[in-house]
Amino acid sequence: MPAGTINFPDILPPPNYPLGEELEDSTLRSTFEDGTVQTRQKFTRIRTTYTVEWTNLPDTDKSVLQTFYKNDVKGGALAFNWVHPQTGETKLVRFTEPPKFSLTMIKYWQVSISLQEV
């Protein structure tokens, strides 16, 4: 298990599917005048970015997520443990950007967060 001491709120409902996963591009490419391309690996590790969404998150759960983002992880500055909903594996991640909230009906929100492995 990763060494983070902060845990993502486990009271939130499971996210909607599909759950997005995107691998980091770890290749540095140099194109030369004759059309050849030279490549090498930029990083020793390839991180994954996860896109997690909820369609109808109630006000109370939205408030929990906002408080977690603002206070617990200091606006996304701190890493935290997040459990992947498919594998059950705990990942050490951080927010790549602030959560996005859209009011879809009275007291219910569409929410999207982006998390990247640390």
C-alpha positions as CSV (number, residue, x, y, z in Angstrom):
1,M,0.0,0.0,0.0
2,P,1.3,3.5,-0.8
3,A,2.8,5.6,2.0
4,G,0.2,8.4,2.0
5,T,-1.5,9.3,5.3
6,I,-4.5,11.0,3.8
7,N,-7.3,8.8,2.5
8,F,-10.0,9.7,-0.1
9,P,-13.4,9.9,1.5
10,D,-14.9,6.4,1.5
11,I,-18.4,7.6,2.2
12,L,-18.8,8.8,-1.4
13,P,-20.9,6.6,-3.6
14,P,-19.1,4.5,-6.4
15,P,-18.3,6.6,-9.5
16,N,-20.0,6.3,-12.8
17,Y,-18.6,4.2,-15.6
18,P,-16.7,4.5,-17.8
19,L,-13.8,5.3,-15.5
20,G,-11.1,7.0,-17.6
21,E,-7.5,5.9,-17.5
22,E,-4.7,7.5,-19.5
23,L,-1.1,6.5,-19.5
24,E,1.5,9.2,-19.4
25,D,3.6,9.6,-22.6
26,S,7.1,8.9,-21.5
27,T,8.8,9.1,-24.8
28,L,11.0,12.0,-26.0
29,R,10.9,12.3,-29.8
30,S,13.4,14.2,-32.0
31,T,12.6,14.5,-35.7
32,F,15.4,15.3,-38.1
33,E,15.5,17.0,-41.5
34,D,15.7,13.7,-43.4
35,G,12.5,12.5,-41.7
36,T,14.1,10.1,-39.3
37,V,12.9,10.1,-35.7
38,Q,15.1,9.4,-32.7
39,T,13.3,8.3,-29.5
40,R,14.2,7.7,-25.9
41,Q,12.4,7.2,-22.6
42,K,11.9,10.5,-20.6
43,F,10.9,8.9,-17.3
44,T,11.8,5.7,-15.6
45,R,8.1,5.2,-14.6
46,I,4.9,5.7,-16.6
47,R,2.1,7.2,-14.4
48,T,-1.6,6.8,-15.0
49,T,-4.2,9.6,-14.9
50,Y,-7.7,8.6,-13.8
51,T,-10.9,10.5,-14.8
52,V,-13.6,9.8,-12.1
53,E,-17.2,11.1,-12.5
54,W,-20.5,11.1,-10.7
55,T,-23.7,12.0,-12.5
56,N,-26.1,12.7,-9.6
57,L,-24.0,13.4,-6.5
58,P,-26.2,14.7,-3.7
59,D,-25.4,18.1,-2.0
60,T,-24.0,16.4,1.1
61,D,-21.5,14.3,-0.9
62,K,-20.5,17.3,-3.0
63,S,-19.8,19.1,0.2
64,V,-17.6,16.2,1.5
65,L,-15.6,16.2,-1.8
66,Q,-15.2,20.0,-1.7
67,T,-14.0,20.0,1.9
68,F,-11.6,17.2,1.1
69,Y,-10.2,19.2,-1.8
70,K,-10.0,22.5,0.0
71,N,-8.9,21.5,3.5
72,D,-7.5,18.0,3.6
73,V,-5.3,18.0,0.4
74,K,-4.9,21.8,0.5
75,G,-6.3,22.6,-3.0
76,G,-4.7,19.6,-4.6
77,A,-1.2,20.2,-3.2
78,L,-1.0,17.0,-1.1
79,A,-1.1,13.4,-2.3
80,F,-3.6,10.9,-0.9
81,N,-4.6,7.3,-1.0
82,W,-7.4,6.4,-3.4
83,V,-8.9,2.9,-3.9
84,H,-9.4,2.0,-7.6
85,P,-13.1,0.9,-7.9
86,Q,-12.4,-2.0,-10.3
87,T,-9.2,-3.5,-8.8
88,G,-9.5,-2.5,-5.2
89,E,-5.8,-1.5,-5.3
90,T,-4.8,1.5,-3.3
91,K,-3.0,4.2,-5.4
92,L,-1.1,7.2,-4.2
93,V,-2.5,10.1,-6.3
94,R,-3.1,13.8,-6.3
95,F,-5.6,16.1,-8.1
96,T,-4.3,17.3,-11.5
97,E,-6.9,20.2,-11.4
98,P,-9.8,21.4,-9.3
99,P,-12.9,19.3,-9.3
100,K,-15.6,20.3,-11.8
101,F,-19.2,20.7,-10.5
102,S,-22.4,21.2,-12.5
103,L,-25.8,21.4,-10.9
104,T,-28.0,18.9,-12.9
105,M,-31.1,19.2,-10.8
106,I,-32.1,20.7,-7.4
107,K,-29.6,19.2,-4.8
108,Y,-27.8,17.0,-7.3
109,W,-24.5,17.6,-9.1
110,Q,-22.5,16.2,-12.0
111,V,-18.9,16.0,-10.7
112,S,-15.6,15.2,-12.5
113,I,-12.2,14.8,-10.9
114,S,-8.8,14.0,-12.5
115,L,-6.3,12.1,-10.4
116,Q,-2.7,11.2,-11.3
117,E,-0.4,8.7,-9.7
118,V,2.4,10.2,-7.7
